[in-house]
Each structure stands twice: as C-alpha cells, then as structure tokens.
Amino acid sequence: MSVKLPYQNQVLIVGRLTRDPDFKSTQKGKTFCFFDIASNRRYKDNATGEWKDDTTFVPVAVWGDIADRCKDRIKKGTPVYIEGRLSMSEYTNKDGLNIKKLRVVANRVQILESSKDENLDATDTNEGHSDKVNESDDEIPF
C-alpha cells in the first residue's frame, strides 16, 4: 500500500535585500530579476547565555509583472516579505562542473517600508488589496 502525500511547496520569508536586484529579460521579452535576501534569527546560546544572531542568505527569482513592479521600488537594504516556492536549477559551468542551485521563485513580493502614494504589494493575484505586514525597523533584528 502506498501513501499519497499532498503536494505542498510554499515558502514565506522576511528579510532585507543584500544587493541591488539584477533585472533582465528573456529573448522573448519576459522580464525577471534575481536578488538575495538576508533573514535573521535571534537565539540565546544555552552554553554562554548570550543572545546571538544567525543569518540565512536566500536567493530569490521574480518573473513577469511582479518583476516589473519591483523594478523601481526595491534596492539593497529594502525589507521585503516574500511568498513563493522552492525551485532547484541545475547547469554545467564553464569548468565542466555540475552546479545545483536552490532558490525561492516568488509569486508575491511585499515591500515592508512605505513611501507616500506607493502600492507596496507586487503580487500575481488579481485581488485589489492585500494584508500588510506591519513591522518597524526596531523589531526586525537585521
């Protein structure tokens, strides 16, 4: 007897861009961008009793309309909330080595700092609004 497992590949992550996004387009004109975010976790070291930070660097890919909406709105240091899925890509580099890369392919990018009269939500849904994540810079440990 085999067990059927439900399909679920969903990532929710908050972090700050570690570099300016790299915007490009395919030969057929579809736009995309790549960037990395740093997501921090604060924990207490049981051995020393000291508080420490653990930073995870996550590569993110954004495609199509979402990438277009991000183009002039995000840069190095921008805090973002990302919803997406994990994707593994594989290629052979110029030295003949097989390279595997795991990244988040975003279907929603929400900017967590506001500017006047700016729609902060870049998402692929057709909803006219979204729930905003409200966190101040004092609460985010990065």
N, C-alpha and C positions, 0 to 999 in steps of 0.2 A: 504494500500500500504506500503510495506516495502522498506527501503532504503538499498542498498548494499554498504557496506563500503569496501574500498580497504584494503588489508592486508598489514600492514607495522609494522615491529618490528625491528628497527635499532638503534643502539647506536654508537656514535662516542665520544670518550673521551680521554683526555690527562691528565696524572698525573705521579707521581713517586711511585714506589713500597714502601709500608710501612714496608715490611718484606721480607725475602728471600722466594722464591716460595716453595711450598710443592709438590714435584714430586712423583708420584705413578704410578702404572699400575693395570689394572683390572686383574681378574683371566684368561681372555683370551689374556692378553698381550698388550692391548691397553693402551698407556701412556696418562697421563693427569697431569695437575698441577693446583693448586689454589694459588692465591695471592690477596692482596688488593692493590688498588692504592688510593692516596690522590690527589684530584683535587681541586684546589683553585679558588676562585672568589674574586676579589678585588672590593670593592664598597665604595662610600662615604656616610657616615651616615648623613642624612639630618638634624637631630637634633643637632649634635655636629660639623659637618663639617669635621670630622676626617675620614681618609681612614682606612678601616677595611678589614680583610680577613675572608672569610667564606670557610671552608674546608669541602668537602664531601668525605667520605670514601666509596669506591666502591669495592665489592668483584668480582673477575674475575675468570672464569674457562677456561682453554685452553686444547684442546684434540688432540690426534694423532700426526701427523707430525709437526704441529705447536708447540706443547709442546716439542717435541724432539729438534726442532731448538732453542727453548728458553732455554733449559736446562743449557748450559754453558755460556749463554750470558746475562741473567738478574739476578739481585740480589737487595737487599734492596737499595733504593735510585735511581735505574735506571729510567730515564724518558722514558715513552712509550706512543705511540699513539695506541689506541685500537679501532677496528671496530668489532661489533658483534650484538648480540640480547639479549633482556632480557629474563630470564628464572626463573620461580618460582619452587622451590622444597619444598616438604612437608614431614615431618617424625615425628615419635614419639620418644622422647628422653627416657633415662633410668628411668626418674621420671614419665613417662606416659604423659608428656605434648606434645601437638601437636605444632610443630615448622614449621614455613614457612620462607623460605629464598629466597630473590630476588637477582640475580647476573647477570652479563654480561657473556655470553658464547661467547668467542672471535673467530672470523674467520680470524682475522688479528692482528698481534702484530708487531708494528714497533718501534724499539729502536731509541731514539732521540739523542743519543750521539754516536759519531763514534769512531771506533777503526780501525787501519790500516788493509786493506785487509779483512774486515769482511762484509759479507752480512747482512745488518741491518734489512731486511724485512722478517718476518716469517708470511707467508700467505698461505691460502689454494687454491689460484688461480694458474693457470699454466702459468701466464704471466712471462716473463723473467726479467721484471723491474717493478719498482713502482715509483710514485711520492714521493719524500722525503719531509718530513715536516722539514723545517729548522728554528729552534728557538735556540737562545743561552740561557744559564742559566740565564743571566741577564734579559731576557724578561719573563721568567717563574716565577711567584710570589710564588714558593714553593721550 
